[in-house]
Amino acid sequence: MRVTVTLIAAVLALSACNMPNDTPVASGPVTDPYTTGAGGVAVYRGDVNLAGNRLPGADTVAAGADFAAAGATVYFAEAQATLSEEARATLSRQAAWLAQNAGFTATVEGHADEPGTREFNLALGARRATSVQEYLVAKGVEAARIRTVSFGKERPASICASEASCLGRNRRAVTIVAPPAAGV
């Protein structure tokens, strides 16, 4: 009986880790809903599709360029999932590349640094990945083309003890693109 209860608990715990991506598909082009506020913090501006609310942006990537030209990684402040101005510029280039390469899909991996519990860092990684996904959707990428996953602190870019610059390299979201499936 004890083994059965333990197995059921393990299955339930594991099933909670793989939540489906139920983000609705965006209908029509959407523009950048963020602007830079005091101290370089991204501030949500609401519905920027209304006249007078649109923000300018450098969304260019050379036609035929590899995804790496857009930049695959964005970085975050400690314990934050807010996009910096630099992150938004990178994500604008990613959105432009994805618009030019409509058959590709993207997976956004959320990561965290080493301090904190495993649960906190998994949740933080999920918030970071979702922040990136929402921004890409706001820039016109179809939500159905973007999947998110959180690795928390389990896949660090750098192994650190407490060095701030080293820990900063682990506070990131990485976008990985995949070509269209064969035969589609």
C-alpha positions as CSV (number, residue, x, y, z in Angstrom):
1,M,0.0,0.0,0.0
2,R,2.8,2.4,0.9
3,V,4.6,1.7,-2.4
4,T,1.3,2.4,-4.3
5,V,0.8,5.7,-2.6
6,T,4.4,6.7,-3.2
7,L,4.1,5.9,-6.9
8,I,0.9,7.9,-7.3
9,A,2.5,10.9,-5.5
10,A,5.6,10.6,-7.8
11,V,3.4,10.5,-10.9
12,L,1.4,13.5,-9.8
13,A,4.5,15.5,-9.0
14,L,6.1,14.7,-12.4
15,S,2.9,15.4,-14.3
16,A,2.8,18.9,-12.8
17,C,6.2,19.6,-14.3
18,N,5.1,19.3,-17.9
19,M,2.3,21.8,-18.2
20,P,0.8,22.3,-21.7
21,N,1.4,25.6,-23.6
22,D,-2.2,26.8,-23.8
23,T,-1.4,30.3,-25.0
24,P,-4.1,31.5,-27.4
25,V,-3.0,32.3,-30.9
26,A,-2.6,36.0,-31.6
27,S,-5.0,37.4,-34.2
28,G,-3.3,40.0,-36.3
29,P,-0.1,42.0,-35.9
30,V,0.7,43.3,-32.5
31,T,3.3,45.9,-31.5
32,D,5.7,46.3,-28.6
33,P,3.6,46.9,-25.4
34,Y,6.7,47.9,-23.3
35,T,8.6,51.1,-23.0
36,T,11.7,52.0,-20.9
37,G,10.9,53.6,-17.6
38,A,13.1,55.2,-14.9
39,G,16.3,53.3,-14.3
40,G,16.0,51.3,-17.6
41,V,13.1,49.1,-16.3
42,A,10.6,47.8,-18.9
43,V,7.1,49.2,-18.3
44,Y,4.0,47.7,-19.7
45,R,2.0,50.3,-21.6
46,G,-1.3,48.4,-22.2
47,D,-2.9,48.0,-25.6
48,V,-0.3,49.5,-28.0
49,N,-2.5,48.6,-30.9
50,L,-4.6,51.7,-30.2
51,A,-3.7,54.8,-32.3
52,G,-1.1,56.9,-30.6
53,N,0.3,54.1,-28.4
54,R,2.7,52.5,-30.8
55,L,6.4,52.4,-30.0
56,P,9.2,52.6,-32.5
57,G,11.7,49.8,-32.7
58,A,14.7,48.5,-34.7
59,D,13.3,45.2,-35.8
60,T,15.7,44.4,-38.6
61,V,17.7,41.3,-39.3
62,A,19.3,40.8,-42.8
63,A,17.2,38.6,-45.0
64,G,18.7,35.1,-45.1
65,A,20.7,35.6,-41.9
66,D,21.2,32.8,-39.4
67,F,19.2,33.0,-36.2
68,A,22.4,33.7,-34.3
69,A,22.5,37.1,-35.9
70,A,19.4,38.0,-34.0
71,G,20.9,36.9,-30.7
72,A,19.5,33.8,-28.9
73,T,20.0,34.8,-25.3
74,V,18.6,37.6,-23.1
75,Y,19.6,38.3,-19.5
76,F,17.7,39.3,-16.4
77,A,18.4,41.1,-13.1
78,E,18.6,39.0,-10.0
79,A,15.2,37.3,-9.1
80,Q,13.5,39.3,-11.9
81,A,11.6,38.3,-15.1
82,T,11.3,41.9,-16.4
83,L,12.8,42.6,-19.8
84,S,15.5,45.2,-20.0
85,E,15.8,47.6,-23.0
86,E,18.7,45.4,-24.3
87,A,16.6,42.3,-24.0
88,R,13.7,43.9,-25.8
89,A,16.0,44.9,-28.7
90,T,17.3,41.3,-29.0
91,L,13.8,40.0,-28.9
92,S,12.7,42.4,-31.5
93,R,15.4,41.0,-33.8
94,Q,14.3,37.4,-32.9
95,A,10.7,38.3,-33.8
96,A,11.9,39.8,-37.1
97,W,13.9,36.7,-37.9
98,L,10.9,34.4,-37.0
99,A,8.7,36.6,-39.3
100,Q,11.1,36.0,-42.2
101,N,11.3,32.3,-41.4
102,A,7.7,31.4,-40.9
103,G,8.1,27.7,-41.0
104,F,10.4,27.6,-37.9
105,T,9.2,27.1,-34.3
106,A,10.9,28.3,-31.2
107,T,11.5,26.9,-27.7
108,V,12.3,29.5,-25.0
109,E,14.3,28.0,-22.1
110,G,14.1,29.9,-18.8
111,H,17.1,29.7,-16.5
112,A,18.1,31.0,-13.1
113,D,21.2,31.4,-11.0
114,E,22.3,29.1,-8.2
115,P,21.0,30.9,-5.1
116,G,17.5,30.0,-4.0
117,T,15.5,26.7,-3.8
118,R,15.0,24.5,-6.7
119,E,11.2,25.3,-6.7
120,F,11.8,29.1,-6.6
121,N,14.3,28.9,-9.5
122,L,12.0,26.6,-11.6
123,A,9.2,29.2,-11.1
124,L,11.5,32.1,-11.9
125,G,12.8,30.3,-15.1
126,A,9.2,29.8,-16.1
127,R,8.3,33.5,-15.6
128,R,11.4,34.5,-17.6
129,A,10.5,32.1,-20.5
130,T,6.9,33.3,-20.4
131,S,8.0,37.0,-20.4
132,V,10.0,36.3,-23.6
133,Q,7.2,34.4,-25.2
134,E,4.7,37.2,-24.5
135,Y,7.0,39.7,-25.9
136,L,7.6,37.7,-29.1
137,V,3.8,37.3,-29.5
138,A,3.3,41.0,-28.9
139,K,5.8,41.6,-31.8
140,G,3.6,39.4,-34.1
141,V,5.0,35.9,-33.8
142,E,2.1,33.4,-33.6
143,A,1.8,32.0,-30.1
144,A,1.4,28.4,-31.5
145,R,5.0,28.6,-32.8
146,I,6.5,29.2,-29.4
147,R,7.0,26.7,-26.6
148,T,8.4,27.5,-23.1
149,V,10.3,25.3,-20.7
150,S,12.0,26.1,-17.4
151,F,15.3,24.6,-16.2
152,G,15.6,26.7,-13.1
153,K,19.2,26.4,-11.9
154,E,19.6,22.9,-13.3
155,R,21.5,23.9,-16.5
156,P,23.9,26.7,-15.6
157,A,25.9,28.5,-18.3
158,S,28.6,29.0,-15.7
159,I,29.4,27.2,-12.5
160,C,29.8,29.9,-9.8
161,A,30.2,30.2,-6.1
162,S,29.0,33.8,-5.6
163,E,30.8,35.9,-8.2
164,A,28.1,38.4,-9.4
165,S,29.2,38.5,-13.1
166,C,29.3,34.7,-13.2
167,L,25.8,34.4,-11.6
168,G,24.5,37.0,-14.1
169,R,25.3,34.7,-17.0
170,N,22.9,32.1,-15.5
171,R,20.0,34.6,-15.3
172,R,18.8,34.1,-18.8
173,A,16.3,33.0,-21.3
174,V,17.5,31.2,-24.4
175,T,15.5,30.9,-27.6
176,I,16.2,27.8,-29.7
177,V,14.7,27.6,-33.2
178,A,13.8,24.4,-35.1
179,P,13.2,24.1,-38.8
180,P,9.9,22.9,-40.2
181,A,9.3,19.2,-39.8
182,A,10.0,17.1,-42.9
183,G,7.0,16.3,-45.0
184,V,5.0,19.3,-43.7
